[in-house]
Amino acid sequence: MLRQLALILLALLITVAAHAAEEQRFSVPLGSSPVYGGKDAPITIVEFIDYQ
């Protein structure tokens, strides 16, 4: 019983996380930033680094 409840809660958390990730999309202008890969890639990963 406890295992079934844990699996149900895990499935619920995964579903909620998937929906939250779908709702947060941002357009980031790359301008003249250095890029690797094609401009028509389905995913863009942007890394922000603070050297201080």
MOSUL-V67470 format. One record per residue. RES is the residue in one small letter. SS is DSSP state (h for helix, s for strand, l for the rest). Layout:
# MOSUL-V67470
{{RES/SS} {RES/SS}}
This chain:
# MOSUL-V67470
{{m/l} {l/h} {r/h} {q/h} {l/h} {a/h} {l/h} {i/h} {l/h} {l/h} {a/h} {l/h} {l/h} {i/h} {t/h} {v/h} {a/h} {a/h} {h/h} {a/h} {a/h} {e/h} {e/h} {q/l} {r/l} {f/l} {s/l} {v/l} {p/l} {l/l} {g/l} {s/l} {s/l} {p/l} {v/l} {y/l} {g/l} {g/l} {k/l} {d/l} {a/l} {p/l} {i/l} {t/l} {i/l} {v/l} {e/l} {f/l} {i/l} {d/l} {y/l} {q/l}}
